[in-house]
Amino acid sequence: MILCGILLLVTLGEKGCRCYTKDFHGSVEAFNVNAVDTTGAGDSFIGGFLSQIVDDQSVLEEEERLRIVLRFSNACEALCFLKDN
């Protein structure tokens, strides 16, 4: 399945992320951490996101489930901030 055109994600660092689909849009807050290094943070976010949708892309069609996945992705990103990469 090609997911092109289903979801637009915008990562905003300390401001979290925004998501846009054909049916809904919104933002998910970031975790408040003291960043040591931001290297690889975007990769961690995307890795966390993909790990949650790889087996069930239907999550992209349900706003509440998508918000949970994006919160997990933000957590992966935040963990990356905590150490020097």
Number of C-alpha atoms within 10 A of each C-alpha: 4 5 8 7 8 12 15 12 14 11 19 14 17 16 13 21 20 17 18 14 16 10 10 11 13 11 18 18 16 20 17 11 11 11 14 12 13 17 14 12 20 19 13 20 24 18 14 20 19 14 13 18 14 8 9 9 13 10 16 17 15 12 16 11 13 20 19 14 20 26 22 17 24 28 19 21 28 25 16 22 20 14 13 10 11
